[in-house]
Amino acid sequence: MYVLKGVEPENVWRFFEDISRIPRGSGNEKEICDYFEDFALKRGLWYKRDESDNILIRKQASAGYEGSEGVILQGHMDMVCEKLAESSHDFLKDPIKLVRDGDFLRADGTTLGGDDGIAAAMALAVLDDDRLEHPPLEVLLTSDEEVGMNGARNFDCSLLSGTRLINIDSEEEGEIITCCAGGMRAELNLPVERVKSPEDVKFFQIAVNGLKGGHSGSDIHLQRASAAKLMARLLRGIENLCGLCEITGGSKDNAINREIKAIVFAVPENFEKIKSIILEYEKIFNKEYLGAEYGINITVEALNTAPETVLSQETFKKAVDMLTLIPYGVVTMSMEMKGLVESSSNIGVVRTYSDRITVISATRSSVMTRRDAIEEQFVAISRLTGAELTVRGKYPAWEYRKKSGLRNTMLSAYRELFGTEARLNAIHAGLECGLFAGRLPDLDMASIGPDMSGVHTTEERLSIPSVERTYRYLTEILKRLK
């Protein structure tokens, strides 16, 4: 049963709901790519699927457009998989449970996957509608975008014949994105020393939660707290009163860390003092982040079972030092574009294993030398703490193109459709356009999308009326690109 049956554009929503039934977390795209392949086969469309589960689908020009230069519609098929702590949803097998909430579509306790399922749905709707007027079309749906743009990185761009590319991975209607930041992933692995669990101590769990989280690109300027950074401060405040067993939080490096837990131990006589210090930190954090966060919560829960080993005090202090030193938040603002974040870094994932503590961060910058300077900070942290550093997933920035026929067409189409001017903008979040620009420097590109909020969190919302307007806008652009 379709939640949005009868809602326009009906074919877009039908495809979106079909896509939402198929698990498609990053690295798990085979089944959704099968769906796209089946779509092409049933319609007799040429397609190419590669070993990375990227898929390219072509459709001939409509009548009168045969001599027009080709257009590429592009988005990614994977989604960020986040859920509420109490949710039993299994992202490897369960469909996303869609909920209509007035003029918005959301999911029940999970991320929605509007980022970037709506691009795939719009692209399929265009391919499926033989009444539309358009140049030769290529639809490129990439895999593994959310964890390093690996699909686009591995795609053979020589397969593309179009000279103009419309990326549908933006999150604000009426905005035409013309450039974006590049970035990288930095992983620190701190070797741990383990000792036998002491006797006559009490074990308990400290949890920091209630934070908003968000997208590490589009929300980093909002000054939201990182649960990992808060936990580092808290642990430093009590490290002389307790020991550490493990620390765990976050699931995606490109999502602002909103929940983290630490298992610690202490002699019974220190327990009340530790609780008092934690309560004081809760007050401090709520005061510091007033206006950005509402209801930072720190809980302490006694545990009945004791682990066989704990971390040595030296490892405990090194772990706190590492988390304290890792950069988080806005690093530099652009001097050329007012209000644009130039460089940032985000602690996304913290994990404790038997032999190491792993911290994975996402760094972004529209100036590659700034990105490299932040990388040097990670190198310094590695030297100071003894953690092993691995940098991966580097991707270039997409630089502004001074002359763009595509952009001019998009501006005039928006003006005539809606009676107002579209906004040209740059974003701090990364788009796959940067990778395409590096290999196809003559490709004329722009990015659009409908209104979305809470992306990469369980608060993700997709505006239903905005999808209708954006799809109408997209088809009008195609009509004008003769």
VMD Tcl script that draws the C-alpha trace (Angstrom):
set ca {
  {0.00 0.00 0.00}
  {1.32 3.42 -0.97}
  {1.32 6.11 1.73}
  {1.21 8.92 -0.85}
  {-1.10 7.34 -3.41}
  {-2.79 10.08 -5.43}
  {-0.32 12.77 -4.36}
  {1.42 14.60 -7.21}
  {3.77 13.91 -8.82}
  {2.35 10.44 -8.36}
  {5.00 8.62 -10.38}
  {7.81 10.22 -8.33}
  {6.21 9.15 -5.06}
  {5.49 5.67 -6.38}
  {9.16 5.17 -7.22}
  {10.26 6.69 -3.91}
  {8.05 4.30 -1.95}
  {9.32 1.33 -3.98}
  {12.91 2.40 -3.29}
  {12.13 2.82 0.44}
  {11.10 -0.83 0.65}
  {14.60 -1.98 -0.31}
  {17.43 -1.86 2.28}
  {20.17 0.39 0.87}
  {22.61 1.45 3.52}
  {26.08 2.31 2.24}
  {27.85 -0.88 1.21}
  {24.56 -2.74 0.87}
  {23.37 -1.52 -2.55}
  {23.18 -4.75 -4.57}
  {19.43 -5.18 -4.13}
  {18.55 -1.57 -4.93}
  {20.84 -1.70 -7.97}
  {18.99 -4.86 -9.04}
  {15.79 -2.82 -8.87}
  {17.24 -0.10 -11.13}
  {18.55 -2.72 -13.56}
  {15.13 -4.37 -13.72}
  {13.57 -0.94 -14.35}
  {15.83 -0.43 -17.39}
  {15.30 -3.95 -18.73}
  {11.50 -3.69 -18.59}
  {11.58 -0.44 -20.57}
  {14.17 -1.51 -23.11}
  {16.61 1.18 -22.02}
  {20.37 0.88 -22.49}
  {22.19 0.54 -19.18}
  {25.62 -0.23 -17.77}
  {26.14 -1.58 -14.26}
  {29.70 -1.76 -12.93}
  {31.45 -3.75 -10.24}
  {30.82 -1.00 -7.66}
  {27.05 -1.24 -8.29}
  {26.91 2.15 -9.98}
  {24.36 2.15 -12.78}
  {24.09 4.35 -15.87}
  {20.80 4.34 -17.82}
  {20.30 6.09 -21.17}
  {17.18 7.33 -22.90}
  {17.02 8.74 -26.41}
  {16.05 12.36 -26.99}
  {12.40 13.20 -27.47}
  {11.22 14.36 -30.90}
  {12.89 17.60 -31.95}
  {15.77 17.27 -29.47}
  {17.86 14.74 -31.38}
  {20.61 17.26 -32.12}
  {20.78 18.65 -28.59}
  {23.74 18.09 -26.29}
  {23.09 15.37 -23.73}
  {22.05 15.91 -20.11}
  {23.06 13.77 -17.14}
  {20.75 13.43 -14.12}
  {22.78 12.27 -11.15}
  {22.24 11.18 -7.56}
  {23.27 8.41 -5.18}
  {21.34 5.32 -4.22}
  {22.65 4.70 -0.68}
  {21.38 6.27 2.55}
  {22.63 6.97 6.06}
  {21.21 4.39 8.49}
  {20.40 5.97 11.86}
  {17.68 4.92 14.26}
  {16.36 5.71 17.70}
  {17.87 3.68 20.54}
  {14.54 1.96 21.19}
  {13.93 1.08 17.53}
  {14.11 -2.60 16.49}
  {14.53 -1.69 12.81}
  {17.06 -3.83 10.92}
  {18.59 -1.81 8.07}
  {19.82 -5.00 6.40}
  {16.35 -6.43 5.80}
  {13.53 -4.13 6.92}
  {11.78 -1.59 4.65}
  {11.70 2.02 5.80}
  {8.35 2.69 7.47}
  {7.08 5.88 5.87}
  {4.82 8.26 7.78}
  {2.93 11.19 6.28}
  {3.01 14.08 8.75}
  {0.94 16.88 7.24}
  {2.96 18.36 4.38}
  {6.01 16.28 5.28}
  {7.17 12.72 4.83}
  {9.23 11.11 7.60}
  {10.17 7.65 8.80}
  {9.10 5.80 11.93}
  {12.12 5.97 14.25}
  {14.78 5.93 11.50}
  {16.35 8.10 8.88}
  {14.05 8.56 5.89}
  {16.51 8.20 3.03}
  {15.22 11.27 1.21}
  {18.94 11.88 0.90}
  {19.21 10.75 -1.81}
  {16.29 8.48 -2.63}
  {14.35 11.44 -3.98}
  {16.98 11.91 -6.73}
  {16.56 8.31 -7.85}
  {12.77 8.63 -7.75}
  {12.77 11.82 -9.85}
  {15.25 10.39 -12.35}
  {13.21 7.20 -12.80}
  {10.05 9.27 -13.23}
  {11.72 11.25 -16.03}
  {12.89 8.06 -17.73}
  {9.42 6.52 -17.37}
  {7.45 9.43 -18.86}
  {7.45 9.47 -22.67}
  {5.39 12.69 -22.74}
  {8.31 14.83 -21.52}
  {10.43 16.94 -23.86}
  {14.16 16.51 -23.29}
  {17.61 16.11 -24.89}
  {19.40 12.73 -24.85}
  {19.37 11.63 -21.22}
  {21.77 9.72 -19.03}
  {20.81 8.84 -15.47}
  {23.75 8.01 -13.22}
  {22.98 6.56 -9.80}
  {26.07 5.96 -7.69}
  {26.76 3.73 -4.71}
  {28.53 4.25 -1.39}
  {28.32 8.04 -1.49}
  {27.75 8.52 2.22}
  {30.99 6.84 3.30}
  {33.50 8.47 0.98}
  {31.86 8.79 -2.45}
  {33.41 5.46 -3.39}
  {30.90 4.74 -6.16}
  {31.60 7.99 -8.00}
  {35.31 7.53 -7.31}
  {35.29 4.13 -9.05}
  {32.94 5.05 -11.91}
  {34.36 5.15 -15.44}
  {33.52 8.72 -16.52}
  {34.43 7.94 -20.14}
  {30.99 6.30 -20.36}
  {29.32 9.70 -20.02}
  {28.50 11.52 -23.26}
  {26.40 14.35 -21.82}
  {27.93 17.82 -21.52}
  {25.60 19.07 -18.77}
  {24.98 17.45 -15.40}
  {22.15 18.14 -12.96}
  {22.92 16.71 -9.54}
  {19.80 16.19 -7.38}
  {21.41 15.98 -3.95}
  {20.71 19.42 -2.47}
  {18.33 20.11 0.38}
  {16.80 23.53 -0.16}
  {14.24 24.41 -2.81}
  {14.95 27.51 -4.85}
  {18.68 27.17 -4.41}
  {21.10 26.31 -7.21}
  {24.35 24.94 -5.84}
  {27.33 25.91 -7.98}
  {30.31 24.63 -5.96}
  {31.07 22.56 -2.84}
  {33.77 21.49 -0.44}
  {36.18 18.61 -0.80}
  {37.16 16.40 2.10}
  {38.68 13.28 3.61}
  {38.20 10.69 6.37}
  {40.75 10.44 9.19}
  {40.88 7.31 11.36}
  {42.94 7.17 14.55}
  {43.59 3.81 16.19}
  {45.00 4.04 19.70}
  {46.62 0.78 20.93}
  {45.32 -0.13 24.37}
  {46.94 -1.74 27.36}
  {44.61 -3.97 29.33}
  {44.90 -5.04 32.96}
  {42.90 -7.41 35.12}
  {39.73 -5.92 36.56}
  {40.36 -4.72 40.11}
  {38.36 -6.12 42.99}
  {36.12 -4.16 45.35}
  {35.12 -1.62 42.70}
  {31.77 -0.60 41.30}
  {31.13 -0.53 37.53}
  {28.72 1.92 35.95}
  {27.77 3.37 32.59}
  {27.82 7.09 31.78}
  {25.70 8.13 28.79}
  {25.58 11.52 27.09}
  {22.47 11.94 24.96}
  {19.63 14.31 24.09}
  {21.75 16.11 21.47}
  {20.40 17.15 18.06}
  {23.18 15.72 15.93}
  {22.89 16.50 12.22}
  {24.79 16.47 8.94}
  {28.47 17.25 9.42}
  {28.45 19.38 6.27}
  {25.17 21.28 6.21}
  {24.69 21.59 10.00}
  {28.24 22.08 11.29}
  {27.84 25.88 11.44}
  {24.89 25.61 13.84}
  {27.26 25.18 16.81}
  {25.66 21.94 17.95}
  {27.50 19.91 20.54}
  {29.44 16.74 19.81}
  {28.68 14.02 22.34}
  {32.23 12.71 21.89}
  {33.78 16.06 22.79}
  {31.47 16.43 25.80}
  {32.38 12.96 27.03}
  {36.09 13.77 26.70}
  {35.65 16.82 28.94}
  {33.59 14.87 31.44}
  {36.07 11.98 31.64}
  {38.93 14.41 32.14}
  {37.03 15.83 35.08}
  {36.73 12.44 36.80}
  {39.83 10.58 35.57}
  {41.54 10.82 38.98}
  {38.52 9.21 40.64}
  {37.83 6.27 38.32}
  {39.08 3.96 35.59}
  {37.81 3.31 32.07}
  {36.61 0.08 30.45}
  {35.30 1.30 27.11}
  {33.84 4.25 25.23}
  {31.44 3.91 22.30}
  {29.33 6.34 20.29}
  {28.19 7.36 16.81}
  {27.72 5.24 13.71}
  {28.64 7.51 10.77}
  {31.63 9.80 10.34}
  {29.52 12.37 8.47}
  {26.87 12.62 11.19}
  {27.44 14.87 14.20}
  {27.88 12.58 17.19}
  {24.71 12.85 19.31}
  {25.03 9.91 21.72}
  {27.98 8.28 23.46}
  {28.48 5.86 26.34}
  {31.43 5.07 28.58}
  {31.78 2.22 31.06}
  {33.89 3.24 34.04}
  {34.69 1.83 37.48}
  {35.52 3.30 40.87}
  {35.78 2.38 44.51}
  {32.36 2.74 46.21}
  {33.40 5.75 48.29}
  {34.08 7.78 45.11}
  {30.76 7.00 43.47}
  {28.71 9.86 44.96}
  {31.46 12.39 44.25}
  {31.61 11.24 40.62}
  {27.84 11.58 40.29}
  {28.05 15.10 41.71}
  {30.75 16.10 39.21}
  {28.74 14.63 36.33}
  {25.66 16.59 37.39}
  {27.74 19.75 37.40}
  {29.01 19.03 33.89}
  {25.44 18.52 32.70}
  {24.58 22.03 33.94}
  {27.72 23.48 32.34}
  {27.03 21.87 28.96}
  {23.40 23.00 28.89}
  {24.46 26.54 29.72}
  {27.24 26.60 27.12}
  {25.03 25.29 24.32}
  {21.87 27.23 25.20}
  {20.21 28.13 21.91}
  {21.92 25.35 19.95}
  {20.89 22.38 22.10}
  {17.86 21.85 24.29}
  {18.12 19.18 26.95}
  {21.62 17.71 27.00}
  {21.24 14.73 29.29}
  {23.91 12.75 31.17}
  {22.87 9.57 32.96}
  {24.74 7.25 35.32}
  {23.62 3.64 35.59}
  {25.12 0.99 37.87}
  {26.14 -2.28 36.17}
  {25.83 -5.69 37.78}
  {28.47 -7.47 35.72}
  {32.20 -6.82 35.67}
  {34.46 -7.27 32.63}
  {37.53 -9.48 32.91}
  {39.87 -6.65 31.90}
  {39.89 -2.86 31.97}
  {42.07 -0.23 30.32}
  {45.21 0.86 32.09}
  {45.22 4.39 33.51}
  {47.83 5.40 30.93}
  {45.52 4.23 28.12}
  {42.60 6.02 29.78}
  {44.49 9.32 29.79}
  {45.77 8.91 26.23}
  {42.22 8.22 25.01}
  {40.95 11.38 26.71}
  {43.88 13.36 25.29}
  {43.16 12.06 21.79}
  {39.45 12.98 21.94}
  {40.30 16.38 23.41}
  {42.81 17.22 20.67}
  {40.79 16.05 17.64}
  {39.31 19.14 15.94}
  {35.54 19.47 15.91}
  {33.32 22.11 14.36}
  {34.05 25.07 12.12}
  {37.78 25.60 11.58}
  {37.71 28.49 9.08}
  {35.05 30.64 7.40}
  {35.27 31.75 3.78}
  {36.71 35.22 3.24}
  {35.08 35.41 -0.21}
  {31.52 34.20 0.43}
  {29.87 35.63 3.51}
  {28.44 33.00 5.84}
  {30.01 30.02 4.06}
  {32.00 27.55 6.14}
  {35.35 27.03 4.46}
  {36.82 24.23 6.60}
  {35.49 21.95 9.33}
  {36.07 18.66 11.08}
  {33.65 16.24 12.73}
  {34.16 13.34 15.15}
  {31.64 10.79 13.93}
  {32.49 7.35 15.34}
  {34.18 6.21 18.57}
  {34.68 2.50 19.24}
  {36.58 0.42 21.81}
  {37.94 -2.97 20.74}
  {40.02 -5.53 22.58}
  {43.27 -4.08 21.23}
  {42.48 -0.46 20.28}
  {40.23 2.58 20.52}
  {39.13 3.81 17.09}
  {37.99 7.35 16.29}
  {36.81 8.24 12.76}
  {36.42 11.87 11.69}
  {35.21 13.62 8.53}
  {37.09 16.73 7.42}
  {35.81 19.14 4.77}
  {37.22 22.21 3.05}
  {36.67 24.18 -0.14}
  {40.40 25.03 -0.06}
  {42.52 21.92 -0.41}
  {45.52 23.40 1.40}
  {43.22 24.02 4.40}
  {42.15 20.38 4.26}
  {45.80 19.37 4.22}
  {46.51 21.64 7.21}
  {43.81 19.88 9.22}
  {45.34 16.56 8.18}
  {48.59 17.77 9.76}
  {46.70 18.22 13.05}
  {45.77 14.56 12.91}
  {49.40 13.70 12.20}
  {50.42 15.66 15.32}
  {47.76 13.89 17.44}
  {49.08 10.56 16.19}
  {52.63 11.46 17.21}
  {51.61 12.77 20.62}
  {49.32 9.90 21.64}
  {50.87 6.96 19.78}
  {47.69 6.37 17.78}
  {48.03 5.05 14.23}
  {46.58 7.43 11.62}
  {44.92 6.33 8.38}
  {43.63 8.96 5.94}
  {41.31 7.77 3.19}
  {38.52 8.87 0.91}
  {40.05 12.16 -0.17}
  {37.84 13.94 -2.68}
  {38.35 17.30 -4.41}
  {36.32 20.46 -4.10}
  {33.96 21.45 -6.91}
  {35.07 24.92 -7.93}
  {32.77 27.69 -9.18}
  {32.41 27.95 -12.98}
  {32.24 31.58 -14.10}
  {30.41 30.86 -17.37}
  {27.61 28.30 -17.33}
  {24.87 27.92 -19.92}
  {23.17 25.34 -17.72}
  {23.06 27.74 -14.78}
  {21.60 30.51 -16.96}
  {18.85 28.19 -18.20}
  {18.06 27.10 -14.65}
  {17.83 30.70 -13.45}
  {15.45 31.76 -16.22}
  {13.30 28.64 -15.84}
  {12.88 29.24 -12.12}
  {12.06 32.91 -12.61}
  {9.37 32.22 -15.21}
  {7.87 29.25 -13.35}
  {7.66 30.77 -9.88}
  {7.90 34.54 -10.37}
  {10.95 34.92 -8.15}
  {14.70 34.53 -8.42}
  {16.50 31.32 -7.55}
  {19.48 31.71 -5.24}
  {22.98 30.79 -6.36}
  {24.91 29.26 -3.51}
  {27.89 27.22 -2.45}
  {27.70 24.52 0.23}
  {30.12 23.14 2.75}
  {28.78 19.62 2.36}
  {30.49 17.44 -0.23}
  {28.83 16.55 -3.53}
  {29.95 14.01 -6.09}
  {30.24 16.89 -8.56}
  {33.76 17.47 -7.24}
  {34.89 14.03 -8.40}
  {33.27 14.48 -11.82}
  {34.78 17.95 -12.22}
  {38.25 16.57 -11.57}
  {37.94 14.08 -14.44}
  {35.61 15.98 -16.79}
  {36.70 19.62 -16.45}
  {34.44 20.81 -19.31}
  {31.29 19.34 -17.73}
  {28.75 22.09 -16.95}
  {27.13 21.22 -13.59}
  {24.63 22.47 -11.03}
  {22.81 20.88 -8.09}
  {19.20 21.26 -6.96}
  {16.78 19.49 -4.64}
  {13.56 19.84 -2.63}
  {13.32 21.06 0.95}
  {14.68 18.52 3.43}
  {15.61 18.90 7.08}
  {17.21 16.73 9.75}
  {19.23 14.85 7.13}
  {21.35 11.99 8.54}
  {19.22 11.92 11.71}
  {15.95 10.32 12.80}
  {14.41 13.80 12.49}
  {14.78 13.74 8.69}
  {11.81 15.36 6.94}
  {11.01 15.74 3.24}
  {8.56 18.41 2.10}
  {5.80 16.92 -0.05}
  {4.77 20.19 -1.80}
  {8.44 21.03 -2.40}
  {8.99 17.72 -4.20}
  {6.11 18.57 -6.56}
  {7.54 22.00 -7.35}
  {11.11 20.73 -7.72}
  {10.07 17.97 -10.11}
  {8.07 20.47 -12.16}
  {11.15 22.68 -12.21}
  {13.40 19.80 -13.27}
  {11.19 18.85 -16.21}
  {10.99 22.50 -17.28}
  {14.80 22.76 -17.26}
  {15.03 19.67 -19.47}
  {12.48 21.16 -21.85}
  {14.58 24.31 -22.22}
  {17.90 22.54 -22.79}
  {17.25 22.09 -26.50}
}
mol new
graphics top color blue
foreach p $ca { graphics top sphere $p radius 0.5 }
foreach p [lrange $ca 0 end-1] q [lrange $ca 1 end] { graphics top cylinder $p $q radius 0.2 }
display resetview
